[in-house]
Amino acid sequence: MKKILSTLLACSLTAALMSGCSGPAASAGAGSSSAASGTSAPASGASGSGYEIAFSLKTVTNDNFQQSIAKAVETACKAKGIKFTLVTAGDETAVSTQVTQIEDLITKHVSALIVNPMDANAVIPALQKAKEAGIPVVLVDSAIAEGHEDLYVTHIGTDNEKAAKQGAEVLSKALGGKGKAILIRGANGNAVGNARAAGFKAGLAGGVKLVGEQPGDWSNDTAKQVTENMLQANPDVNGIMCCSDVMVDGILQAVEDRGLKGKVKIMSFDGDSINLIKQGLVLGDMAQFPKVMGEKAVDTLASILNKTASADSFQKYIDSGTKCYTKDNVG
């Protein structure tokens, strides 16, 4: 049901982006016309300002969090009379596609870029080109490698390591401070996934032993497989840490297949597992605020484009906040 709902939301978002007054979708990548499959889609919104903000991210398919950021950016652009273009790599790990799409947007002389980097290092050459072209960049959600702060105005996102540490502390308490846990990471090379993994490990109580960790590649199928492998090797695991809700369904299926439903406590991340918490299938979820990320990104770039603020007047990191949801506060 969760996957079906996400797909419907993605379709609705894509349709909205492709039906606005800016005209039909135009490819920034391989020539397809779907915003959810590695292409671009100019969205609704008056273009009286003459500015265009393009947003590059991995995918909006089966990912409520990414859908929410994209919708927030679109809405904020429309409110300011700025043309909005969405480009998606079409896959959770299509890093080279994202790099190519960013380079295409630079060639098309967009006014500004919002980027959710899929890889902390791979996008750096493209962002260097944006800097040389005088195109301001705001990062949302994921960061890039340290030492390249000159390539972007600011990074707006969750303090992922701090939030994951809090989640692990809640999990440890629920386990009574002892037991065995496994960790399903994101994709290798992704700054967000790495930060969450580090935070989860830092927050585990001394009596809770981490007996395995594997990348789930932000995919239910991959997460299911690696969870099955780790549970087979460690059948007495009683805690699981998941670096994103996009992998929770796969983890739950693996747990059920091993006959461990109700016996393993799961702490996830993103804020989309509220119903699973209510059903008792997930212990907790570290929620993010994508609407804040999207709105602040557009506000920042609009002020720069309108020359009401300079790029160097912004802090290099803006925390968009987080909250831990458990059965105690989901209503």
Long-range contacts (C-beta under 8 A, 24 or more apart in sequence): 2-249, 2-272, 2-275, 2-276, 3-62, 3-220, 3-249, 6-61, 6-62, 6-63, 6-64, 6-67, 7-61, 7-62, 9-64, 9-67, 10-36, 10-60, 10-61, 10-62, 10-63, 10-67, 11-36, 13-60, 13-67, 13-70, 13-71, 14-41, 14-60, 16-43, 16-44, 16-74, 17-41, 17-42, 17-43, 17-44, 17-70, 17-74, 17-84, 17-86, 18-43, 19-44, 20-44, 20-45, 21-45, 21-46, 22-47, 22-83, 22-84, 28-54, 28-85, 28-87, 28-101, 28-104, 28-105, 28-108, 29-87, 29-97, 29-100, 29-101, 29-104, 35-60, 35-86, 35-87, 35-88, 36-60, 36-61, 36-88, 36-90, 37-61, 37-88, 37-90, 38-88, 38-89, 38-90, 38-91, 38-94, 38-97, 38-101, 39-87, 39-88, 39-90, 40-85, 40-86, 40-87, 40-101, 40-105, 41-85, 41-86, 41-87, 42-83, 42-84, 42-85, 43-74, 43-77, 43-78, 43-83, 43-84, 43-85, 43-86, 44-74, 44-78, 44-84, 45-74, 45-77, 45-78, 45-81, 45-82, 45-83, 45-84, 46-78, 46-81, 47-81, 47-82, 47-83, 48-81, 49-80, 49-81, 49-82, 49-305, 49-306, 50-111, 51-82, 51-83, 51-111, 51-112, 51-302, 51-305, 52-82, 52-83, 52-84, 52-85, 52-110, 52-111, 52-112, 53-77, 53-82, 53-83, 53-84, 53-85, 53-110, 53-111, 53-112, 53-113, 53-114, 53-298, 53-301, 54-84, 54-85, 54-86, 54-87, 54-105, 54-110, 54-112, 54-113, 54-114, 55-84, 55-85, 55-86, 55-87, 55-113, 55-114, 55-115, 55-116, 56-87, 56-88, 56-89, 56-98, 56-101, 56-102, 56-105, 56-113, 56-114, 56-115, 56-116, 57-86, 57-87, 57-88, 57-89, 57-98, 57-115, 57-116, 57-141, 58-88, 58-89, 58-91, 58-92, 58-94, 58-98, 58-116, 58-118, 58-218, 59-88, 59-89, 59-90, 59-91, 59-92, 60-86, 60-88, 61-90, 62-220, 62-246, 63-218, 63-246, 64-245, 64-270, 64-272, 65-244, 65-245, 65-246, 65-270, 65-271, 65-272, 65-288, 65-290, 66-116, 66-290, 68-290, 68-291, 68-294, 69-116, 69-140, 69-141, 69-290, 69-291, 69-293, 69-294, 70-294, 71-294, 72-290, 72-291, 72-292, 72-293, 72-294, 72-295, 73-114, 73-294, 73-297, 73-298, 75-294, 76-294, 76-295, 76-297, 76-298, 76-299, 77-298, 80-298, 80-302, 82-111, 82-298, 82-302, 82-305, 85-110, 89-118, 92-118, 92-187, 92-217, 92-218, 92-219, 92-246, 93-118, 93-187, 93-217, 93-218, 94-118, 95-119, 95-122, 95-189, 96-122, 98-122, 98-123, 99-123, 99-125, 99-126, 102-126, 102-127, 102-130, 103-129, 106-130, 106-133, 106-135, 109-133, 109-135, 110-135, 111-135, 111-301, 111-305, 112-136, 112-137, 112-138, 112-301, 112-304, 112-305, 113-137, 113-138, 114-138, 114-139, 114-140, 114-294, 114-297, 114-298, 114-301, 115-139, 115-140, 115-152, 116-140, 116-141, 116-142, 117-142, 117-143, 117-144, 117-191, 118-142, 118-187, 118-190, 119-189, 119-190, 120-144, 120-145, 120-189, 120-190, 120-191, 120-194, 121-145, 121-189, 122-189, 124-148, 124-151, 127-151, 127-152, 136-301, 136-304, 136-305, 136-311, 138-297, 138-300, 138-301, 140-293, 140-294, 140-297, 141-192, 141-288, 141-290, 141-293, 142-190, 142-191, 142-192, 143-191, 143-192, 143-317, 144-191, 145-191, 149-316, 153-300, 153-301, 153-304, 153-311, 153-314, 154-300, 154-314, 154-315, 154-316, 154-317, 154-318, 155-316, 155-317, 155-318, 156-292, 156-293, 156-296, 156-297, 156-300, 156-317, 156-318, 156-320, 157-192, 157-293, 157-317, 157-318, 157-319, 157-320, 158-288, 158-289, 158-319, 158-320, 158-321, 158-322, 159-319, 159-322, 160-192, 160-195, 160-196, 160-199, 160-269, 161-195, 161-196, 161-198, 161-199, 161-202, 162-199, 162-322, 163-196, 163-199, 163-269, 163-286, 163-288, 163-322, 163-324, 164-195, 164-196, 164-197, 164-198, 164-199, 164-200, 164-202, 164-203, 164-241, 164-243, 164-269, 164-286, 165-199, 165-200, 165-202, 165-203, 166-199, 166-203, 166-286, 166-322, 166-324, 167-199, 167-200, 167-203, 167-241, 167-267, 167-268, 167-269, 167-284, 167-286, 167-324, 168-199, 168-200, 168-201, 168-202, 168-203, 168-204, 168-241, 168-267, 169-203, 169-205, 170-267, 170-283, 170-284, 170-324, 170-326, 171-203, 171-204, 171-208, 171-239, 171-241, 171-265, 171-267, 171-283, 171-284, 172-203, 172-204, 172-205, 172-207, 172-208, 172-239, 173-205, 174-239, 174-265, 174-283, 174-284, 175-205, 175-208, 175-238, 175-239, 175-265, 177-205, 177-206, 177-207, 177-208, 178-205, 178-207, 178-208, 179-207, 179-208, 179-209, 179-237, 179-238, 179-239, 180-208, 180-209, 180-210, 180-211, 180-234, 180-236, 180-237, 180-238, 180-239, 181-208, 181-209, 181-210, 181-211, 181-237, 181-238, 181-239, 181-240, 181-241, 182-210, 182-211, 182-212, 182-213, 182-214, 182-227, 182-230, 182-231, 182-234, 182-237, 182-239, 182-240, 182-241, 183-210, 183-212, 183-213, 183-214, 183-240, 183-241, 183-243, 184-213, 184-214, 184-215, 184-216, 184-223, 184-226, 184-227, 184-240, 184-241, 184-242, 184-243, 184-247, 184-251, 185-213, 185-214, 185-215, 185-216, 185-243, 186-215, 186-216, 186-217, 186-218, 186-243, 186-244, 187-215, 187-217, 187-218, 188-215, 190-218, 192-243, 193-218, 193-243, 193-244, 196-243, 196-244, 196-269, 197-243, 200-241, 200-243, 200-267, 208-239, 211-237, 212-237, 216-242, 216-243, 216-244, 216-247, 216-250, 216-251, 218-244, 218-246, 218-247, 219-246, 219-247, 219-250, 220-246, 220-247, 220-248, 220-249, 220-250, 220-253, 221-250, 222-247, 222-250, 223-247, 223-248, 223-250, 223-251, 223-254, 224-250, 224-251, 224-253, 224-254, 225-250, 225-254, 227-251, 227-254, 227-255, 228-254, 228-257, 228-258, 231-255, 231-258, 231-260, 232-258, 237-264, 238-263, 238-264, 238-265, 239-264, 239-265, 239-266, 239-267, 240-264, 240-265, 240-266, 240-267, 241-266, 241-267, 242-266, 242-267, 242-268, 242-269, 243-269, 244-268, 244-269, 244-270, 245-269, 245-270, 245-271, 245-272, 245-273, 245-285, 246-270, 248-273, 248-276, 248-282, 252-276, 252-281, 252-282, 271-323, 271-325, 273-325, 274-325, 274-330, 277-325, 277-326, 277-327, 277-330, 278-327, 278-330, 280-327, 283-326, 284-324, 284-325, 284-326, 285-324, 285-325, 286-322, 286-323, 286-324, 286-325, 287-322, 287-323, 287-324, 287-325, 288-320, 288-321, 288-322, 289-320, 289-321, 289-322, 290-320, 292-320, 292-321, 293-320, 296-320
